[in-house]
Amino acid sequence: MTAGLSRAVRVAAGLGALALLTSCNAVPDVLGGPADAGTPTAEAVVAPRLSTNVQGTAVTVNSRVVATAADGTFSAVTLRARDGETAGSTIPGTIAPDGTTWRAGALLEPATTYVVVARVKDAAGKVVPLRTRFATQSLEGHQVFPSVAPLAGETVGIGMPVIVAFDAPVADKARFEKRMRVTSKPAQTGAWHWLSDREVHWRPQSYWTPGTDVHVDLDLNSIPAGDGFYGQEDRDIDFHVGDAHVYKVNAQTHQMQVYSNGALLRTIPVTTGMPGFTTRSGTKVVVSKERERTMDAETTGIKKTDPEYYRVEVEYAMRLTYSGEFIHAAPWSVESQGRANVSHGCTGMSTENAAWLYAMTVRGDVVETVGTDVGMTLYNGYGDWNASFADWQAGSALT
């Protein structure tokens, strides 16, 4: 009996020990457990994922791409144009401090496939390459290109406005104007004024300071212009303002006084428009220069059958208005210059005086005419200075 009890006790003790081992998840290999059963099993690492805020094949060009990393952080992101006119180019961007988002620093080009290539670090520190792609809408026939005057590097007169002409209408003028900037050294206050939905000018409050360097920044690429149109291109233009040339014409005294930086250089006898062809009073700006020009009265509305019709070759022509006013050499009217007004609206002078003036003149030089009862307008040439600055500012889309 004692022996039987002792055996039973031993069996029970062995079973108890086995139960204790099993409850600790440390099953010996001899009982079918793994050899390393005492080491905790590591959790599986979740694979990181890449997504963007744009998808598909018709993404609008004014979209600002944002890439997001899930279950990981960015170590690098590249947004590259795979095809289109800008194939191979990249759009810069910035990774957020927490590493989970990347934001593009520029807008997109039309009709282009883009690829986002990212390197994402997972929770275990492994860098995983990921990519995704999308394509932008085609804007054929729906882009607005900005042409700019003055030209890059041009030296102009103190009256020269900044002129931006668009090849399609701009309906959302305020959106465009917010992204058009003119800065200068020395700094000068100025404003934009919309002459139409295709043309906008910027002028300073008063004539440019001689020697000013001007920078024009049009950040319009892919910006909505309204009515389904978008800006086609950014433009950056630098130009220089030269000496202060101001030519003062008096139609009553038939004289032109030529000033440079405030000093009177020469007084020139002139003739201006006769009755019926009155020269406009006001502030004009030299629009262009031509060493020789054929002037045909038909371009001003005078028919060939009219006794006032003329067709003449002139030298040293400096255009002042779109309607046909010039300063030019008029050797046929020398007898009247300084005495009477006999022209069809132009300011004529001797060939010698015209050649001298032509040599010093640049686009943007100022011509101030007085003595007639017909005034200049904003729209006939560079007529910008014929409005007070308050009225000029009222032409901004942001007022």
ROLOGU-246762 format. One record per residue: x, z, y negated of N, C-alpha, C in turn. Coordinates in steps of 0.02 Angstrom, whole numbers, plus 50000, padded with zeros to 5 digits. Example, Ala and Ser with C-alpha at 12.3 -4.5 7.8 and 13.67 -1.06 7.14 Angstrom:
// residues 2
506605039050284506155039050225506605039050165506425035450112506845035750053506455039449998
// end
This chain:
// residues 399
500415000050060500005000050000500435000049937500925004049939501385004349882501724997749872501924994949928502264988349923501784983149896501134983249917500654978349893500524979149818500484985349798500384986449726500974984049686501564985249712502164983249675502184975749668501974971949719501984964649715501474962249664500894965449663500364963549616500584964749544500934970449536501184971949468501684966749446502124964749493502624959849475502314953149456501814950949493501474944649478501134944949410500784950549397500444951349333500934951249275501494954549286502004954649233502274947749220502374943849274502614936949264502114932749227501474933449244500954929549209500904931549136500984937949123500974940249053501544937249013502124937049044502704934249009502604926848994502304923249044502174916149035501674915048979501164919448977500674918948923500994920148855501464924748852501794926148789502194920248766502564917048813502964911248795502514905548771501954904348804501504898948786501214899948717501044906048699500744907348634501234906248578501894906148590502404904948539502604897648536502264892948569502404885848569503124884348589503404888648634504084887548658504074886948733503774881548759503704880548831504354878048859504644881948912505284879848941505224872948972505784869348973505794862649000505594862649073505744867849108505584868149179504834868349191504454870249139503734870449145503404864449111503794859449094503514853349067503564852848992503824857748955503884857548882504504853648861504514851148798505104847548773505684852148763506284849248769506884853348763506944856348694506704852548639506764855048570506104857548543505694860148587505024862248566505044867648514505614871048506505654876348457505764873648386505914866848375506034864048309505394861048281505144862948220504524860148192504594852548183504044848848196504034841648188503934839748114504374835048084504314832948014503684828748003503344829647945502754825647930502954818547914502544813547931502684806447916502664805247841503144801147813503184799447742502684793847728502264794747677501764789647658502124783947622501994777847642502314771947612502054771047540502504769747491502284768747422501914762047415501504761547363501114755447350501194753447277501144746847264501204744047197500554740747177500314742047116499714738747091499814737147017499414732346991499424730646920498714730546893498674730746828498014730546795497744723446788498114718446812497884711546809497924708446879497434704446896497424701146961497124694146954497244690047004496904683547007497294677946975496944672646958497264666446934497024664446864496674668746830496434667146763496504673046716497084676346719497214682146676497294679746604496984683246557497034681346486497734682646460497964678146416498664678646393498784684646348498274687646320498374693546278498364699946318498404699446385498424705346427499114708546423499124715146419499754718946421499824721746491500284719046531500334720846601500574728046609500224731746653500414738546671500464738846747501044740746773501144741546845501144748946861500854750646919500794757646940501074758547010501464763847020501724765547086501334771447114501054770547174500704776047209501154778647264501184785247271501594788647322502334786647315502554786247254503254784647241503374784047166504004782847147504174781947077504614775747069504544772447012504924766346999505654768046985506094763947014506794764046994506974757746955506564752346964506664746146927506034741946933505884738246879505314733646879505514727346840505344721546867505464715146833504824711046834504634708446776504054703846771504334697046752504294692346799504624685846791504124680146797504214675046753503814669046757504084664646813503664663046861503884659146918503844651646904503374649646861503304642546844503074642046772502824636146753502604635146684503184633546638503044633046573503554631146525504104636346517503964642546537504454647946529504724650246596504704645846647504934647646714505634650746713505704656446748506344659846751506434665246700506034665146647506094670246595505764676646618505964682146587505684688646604505364691746542504884696046554504564699946501504814707046506505104709646452505384716446454504824721546459505024727546480504534732946485504874739646491504474744946495504734751746496504404755846551504814759446589504564764046640504404770746606503814773546622503614779946593504074785446618504134791046580504574796546600504444799146671503804799246693503664801846760503794796646815503984790546796504164785446844503604782046881502984783646864502424780846903502104774746871502274773146806501984767246774502534763446737502414756946730502844752446691502394748346647502574747846582502154744146534502554738546503502274732446504502614726546476502674727246400503224724646373503344724946301503134718746264502844713746299502624707646266502034704746305501694699946274501114696846305501324690946349500844687546377500964682446428500914675346400501184670646438501134663546422500574660446464500244655146438499704652046476499954647846535499494646646583499624642246640500274643946675500384650346688501014652746717500874657546774501244656846829501214661746883501764666946871501574673146871502044678646861502124682646926502734685046937502874689346994503134696046968502834701446992503074708146977503484710547036504134711647026504584714047078504794721147060504654725847105504804732847090505204736047146505604740847128505954745147177505664752147167505364754647222504994761047219505304765947267505454771947243505754777147284505194781447314505204782147382504674786147415504864793547414504434797647447504524804847445505164807147479505424802947525506034804647560506654802147524506554798747467507124796247430507334789147448506964786047492507124779247512506834774347461507224769247441507004764247392506694758447431506064757047413505684751747448505554746047399505734739747417505574734047374504844731947383504484730947326503784728847328503684723347276503184719147287503034713947238502294712047241502074709247184501394706547180501414700847130500894696647129500894690947083500194689847054500184686146999499554684046968499704677846926499184674546901499264668546860498834669046798499054665946745498684666146681498254659946671497774660546627497324655146610497684649346577497414643446584497664637546547497324637446479497724635946427497454635746359497524628846328497534623746369497614616946343497064615546292497274613646231496794612246178496514618346144496774624346161496504630546132497064635046107497604631946081498134635846052498224634045978498464638945941498554638145869499304638745854499594633345827500314633445811500414634645736500844639345717500974640645646501584636845621501494632645570502044629545535502194633745473502844634245456503044638845403503454635245350503314636645287503744634745231503884641045191504504641845166505074637345168505354636445239505834631845246506174630845309506704636245318506904637345380507434642245394508074640245358508354645045322508984643945287508924640545220508314638845200508224635145137508324639845076508614637145024508644640644960508104637844914507684642244888507094640144850507084643444781506614641144740506524644044674506114650344675506084653644618505764660244613505004659944619504714653944617503994653344622503754651344691504204650644739504024648144805503624653244845503004651544865502634655944910502844654944982502694659745024502744658745097502094655445119502144649745151501554645945171501534645345247500974647445277500874646545349500274642145358500384636445390499844631645404499734631345479499104631645500498924631645571498624624845590498754622645652498494616145674497794616645705497504622545703496814623645724496534629445684495884629945677495594635245636495734642245664495824646945619495904654045638495264657545617494864659545666494234663045650494364670545639494804673445679494954680645673495564681445627495464680445563496004680645515496324687645511495914692745515496174699545508496654701145565496484699145626496914700545684497594697045675497574690745650498194687145638498594690345582498254691945527498604694445468498974701045483498684705145527499014711445545499694710345578499794704445605500414703045641500874698145604500744697245539501154692945497501484697245443502144697345442502494701745396503014697945356503064699645291503584696945247503974702845219504624702845229505054708145202505614704845163505894708545116506424705545075506924710845052507514708445034508034712545004508244709044940508124712244880507774718544871507024718044889506724723644906506014723844925505574722144865505044718244878504574716444825503864716744853503404719544813502704720144833502384713244833501974711944883501624705544886501024705944932500694700344943500084700244984499944693245011499564693045066499314686745094498664684845060498544678345056497914675745028497734669545070497134669745100496904664145141496584658845097496884652845096496604647345058496064643845099496114644345166495624641445212495744644545280495354642345330495464645045397496064641845432496414637345397497014634145424497634635445382497574638945326498154639845283498124646645247498694650145248498744656645215499414656945180499424659745119500034660345079500184667745067500834669345060501064675945038501484674844975501334678744924501744678444863501864685544839502434686644805502544693244775502104694244714502084700244690501654701844632501874697944571502514697144562502794692844508503324688444540503594683844501504094679244529504634683044569504894679744620505434682744659506024684544614506364689944631506984691644599507524686744621507894683644575508424679044596508914682444644509124678744695509594681444744509274685144802508604685244804508254688844858508344685244925508434689144978508424686545046507754688645077507404683845107506724684945131506694683645206506334687945242506224687145314505474686745327505274681545363504574680545383504514681545458504094686145479504004687645551503264686545569503134681345608502464679745632502424681345706502154687145722502114689445792501434687345820501344680845831500684678045846500604675345917501144675145955501094672246022500574675946065500094672146090499564674746135499074679446102499084679846035498604684045999497954680045990497374683046004496734679545997496614677445924496464670945914496304668345848495554667945838495164669645890494444669045887494204662445915493574662345937493264656345964493644653346023493974657646062494314655246122495014652546110495274653146048495944650646033496434656646031497074654946044497604660046044498214657346008498604661845979499224659845948499694656845999500034651445980500454647846028501174650246028501414652845971502124654245967502264659345912502774663545923503034667945870503494663745826503554665645762504024662245717504404667545678505044666545670505474670745628505874666145583505784666945517506104662645468506464666845416507074664945399507444668145344507594662845292507484664545228507664659945174507934663945115508204660345067508544663445010508234661044945508174665444896507924663644830508524662744784508554656844753509124655244709509024657644638509294653844591509254655644520508534655044495508404658544441507734658444410507684652544363507434646844389507314640944348506584640844326506484640844261505804640444233505814634944180505374630044189505324624444142504674625044103504724625844038504144627043996503954620543960503364617743976503134611443947502584612943898502644610243838502124610843787501864603943771501234602743791500944596043782500784594543709500774599643666500644598643595501274596843556501824600043574502454598543540502864593143577502644591443638502964586243678503694587943694503794594343711504464596743727504454600643793505004600243829505114604543888505744608743876505674615343881506244619743876506444621843947507074620843962507334622244030507744628744028507494633744065507824640244068508114641344138508694644544141508994646744203509214653944195508924658344235509074665544232509004668244161508484665644126508324668144060508674664544003509174660444018509544656943965509274649943956509164647943893508934641143877509504636243884509434631543932509974626743944509884620343904509254618043896509144611643862508414611143841508294607943785507614606143764507554598643770507054596343809506994589243827506364586343796506404580743760505794577343737505424574443797504764575443798504354573143854503714569843828503384566443874502704564243862502274566543920501664568743906501214570943958500594566543957500054568743991499474564544001499084562843938498914556543932498494554243876497774556143889497334555443839496624557043848496334553343909495964557043949495684554244010496134555444071496764557144058497244558444112497654564644095497284569744073497594575744045498034579444097498624581244075499064585444116498764592444120498814595444178498514602144188498944607644158498614612244123498964618144099498944623544153499454627644152499494633044201500184633244232500244637244284500884638044318500904633644380501394629144380501494624644437502164626244469502244623944530502864625044567503084618444597503724617044594503974610844623503854610944699503484605944722503294605444793503814601544833504084596244803504564592044838504944587744788505474584544811505894580244769505994573544805505994568144766506144561544793506584557844743507154555444767507614551844722507294545544694506904542044734506524536244712505834536444744505334534144706504654534344732504244528644701503834525544743503354520644719502714524244701502504523644639501884526844617501344521544610500804522444647500244517744648499624521344624499314518744573498734522144543498144522644591498124518444642497574518944690497554525744724498134528944732498164535444765497834540844723497724539444658497384544244614496664542144599496444536944633495754534744624495644529144575496184526444547496124520844499496144514244538495624510244533495584503944569496054498744539496244493844579496684488544555496364484344500495704484344498495344480544446495294484244380495484490644380495454494744320496034493044274495904492344208496454491044161497004496344162496834502444186497324507844189497724507844255497574503044298497944502844361498694501444348499114504744390499834503644385500144504344455500694501244464501114502044522501834501444496502214506744501502864506944469503364510844513503984508744511504524512344546504824517344496504854523644518505124528744473505724532144507506144535144465506734538844489506644546244474506984550344514507024557644503506324560744499505934559544551505244562044553505214568944583504904573644547504814580544569504064582044569503774582744628503044583544633502834590544612502274590844574501994597244552501304598644580500914593444594500234594444621500114589444677499634591244721499434586544773499064580544745498754581544687498354576144657498774570944621499434572144615499864566844589500244568244526500284574344503500714575944445501434576744468501884573344432502594573744444502964574844378503554577244382504054576344330504494570544354504624565644310505044560044332505334556344272505794552044287506084547644235505574542444215505494541544150505014536544124505354532644067505814528344084506184524844031505744520343988505164518244014504714513943976504354517543919504374524343920504014528143868504484532143824505124530443823505604534343783505394534643710505114529343684504914529243613504374534443598503974536143648503434540943638503634548043656504174548843694504384555543716504584559743656504304565743653504414570143596503924568943539503484563743547503034561943492502304561343513502174558743572501474557343592501404557843668500784558743690500624559143761500334552443783500704548843825500504542143844500504541043920500624546343959500664545444032499974546044064499964544844130499344545744169499304552744200499644557544169499614564444191500284567444208500774563244222501444565744238501814567844175502344571744185502794573544131503394568944134503444564344086503974559344087504524560944038505134558744054505714559844011506204554244022506744554243985507254549043992507574549544061507874544044082508214544044147508784549044148509154549444093509714554144089509484561344097508954563244061508704570044066508394571344135508054566444162507754567344228508284568244282508834564444278509374565044327509694571944323509794574344261510094581044251509634586444280508984586044266508514591044290508444590644366508414584744392508344583744465508924587044502509524586444476510114589044510510094596744516509784600144469509774607444472509144610244505508644606044515507994608444538507974609244614507644614644636507504615644708506754616844716506524615944777505824617544791505684624744772505124625844738504954632644718505114634344646505464629844611505584630944539504924630544501504894634144446504264635244409504214630644349503614627744340503454623744281502834626844248502914629344187502364632444151502144627744095501534625144102501284620244054500744623344010500784621943945500274624243898500074618343854499504619243819499314614343768498784609443788498464610343846497914605943865497304610143884496734606743890496114610243906495904609443979496354606944021496224606344093496694611144129496414615544171496824620644203497004619144275497534622344298497744622044367497284626244411497284624744476496904628644525497384631144579497144635744619497554638444674497714633144726497294628044732497314623544790497664616944777497854615544716498154609144698498914609944693499254609144750499954610844752500044618244767500614620944747500734628144755500474631644693499814632044688499504634844628499424642344630499784645644673499694652844687499724657244625500124655244575500234659644517499684659144465499174655144478498624654544431498054659444445498204664644481497734670144494498094676644477497724681444450498004688044441498174690944509498624695844511498804698644576498214702144608497774705144568497184708344596496734703144630496624697444597496224692144628496574689244689497234688844685497614686344743497514690944803497584697444793497504702244848496794701944878496314700244837495624699844863495544694344914496024689644918495994684344968496294686245034496514692445042496764694945106496174696345152496274695145217495754696745267495714704145281496184707945253496204715145267495954719345210495714716145156495464720045099494754722245113
// end
